[in-house]
């Protein structure tokens, strides 16, 4: 009996970064909720991806009175 135990996420398991970056480039700034709605993924999943992109310098995160906003430049 073989058990498929591939712990690595497959590309379909996470939203493509190119799509997220394209949205941010088009709008220049978007809140996490809007990105999640456009990509049709959970807010938590999108926040994780956005934080990873911010960590490597692809985007910038700003805290506003309404919550967080992600920016491209």
C-alpha positions, 0 to 999 in steps of 0.5 A, a space after each residue: 500500500 502506497 501513501 501519497 504524503 507530499 508535504 510540499 504545496 502544489 502550485 494550485 494550492 497557493 495563489 500565483 504571486 504574479 497575479 497578486 503583483 499584477 493587481 497591485 500594479 494596476 491599482 497601486 494600493 489595495 487592502 488585503 480583503 480586496 486582494 483576497 476577493 479578487 484572487 478568490 482565496 482566504 484572507 489568511 492565505 493572501 496575507 501570508 503571501 503578501 507578507 512574504 512579498 513584503 519581506 523580500 522587498 517586492 511590495 510595501 505594507 502600510 498600516 492605516 486606520 482602516 487596516 493594512 494596505 499593500 503598495 507597489 512602487 
